[in-house]
């Protein structure tokens, strides 16, 4: 009986200690030792080949048209499936 009471007391003490509010630690941030550079470097890239850009734009337009056609076909198929399912 005495051992059981001791064990219950020990478990309760550990449980309360685990659930207790923890103290917040304070953190100080030190400023950097070096000063940031005041000069700015701008890197420019040469313009791309206009023929390649036009070709890429044409390919993108073709892909967008194909995607729109696929979406329209999927919509038509979904509508047909819904109609067939409701009959």
ChimeraX attribute file (.defattr): number of C-alpha atoms within 10 A of each C-alpha:
attribute: neighborCount
match mode: 1-to-1
recipient: residues
	/A:1	6
	/A:2	7
	/A:3	8
	/A:4	9
	/A:5	10
	/A:6	11
	/A:7	12
	/A:8	12
	/A:9	12
	/A:10	11
	/A:11	12
	/A:12	12
	/A:13	11
	/A:14	12
	/A:15	11
	/A:16	10
	/A:17	11
	/A:18	10
	/A:19	8
	/A:20	9
	/A:21	8
	/A:22	8
	/A:23	6
	/A:24	6
	/A:25	6
	/A:26	6
	/A:27	6
	/A:28	6
	/A:29	6
	/A:30	6
	/A:31	7
	/A:32	7
	/A:33	6
	/A:34	6
	/A:35	7
	/A:36	7
	/A:37	6
	/A:38	5
	/A:39	6
	/A:40	6
	/A:41	5
	/A:42	5
	/A:43	6
	/A:44	6
	/A:45	5
	/A:46	6
	/A:47	6
	/A:48	8
	/A:49	8
	/A:50	9
	/A:51	9
	/A:52	10
	/A:53	11
	/A:54	11
	/A:55	11
	/A:56	12
	/A:57	12
	/A:58	12
	/A:59	12
	/A:60	12
	/A:61	12
	/A:62	12
	/A:63	12
	/A:64	12
	/A:65	12
	/A:66	12
	/A:67	12
	/A:68	12
	/A:69	12
	/A:70	12
	/A:71	12
	/A:72	12
	/A:73	12
	/A:74	12
	/A:75	12
	/A:76	12
	/A:77	12
	/A:78	12
	/A:79	12
	/A:80	12
	/A:81	11
	/A:82	11
	/A:83	10
	/A:84	9
	/A:85	8
	/A:86	7
	/A:87	5
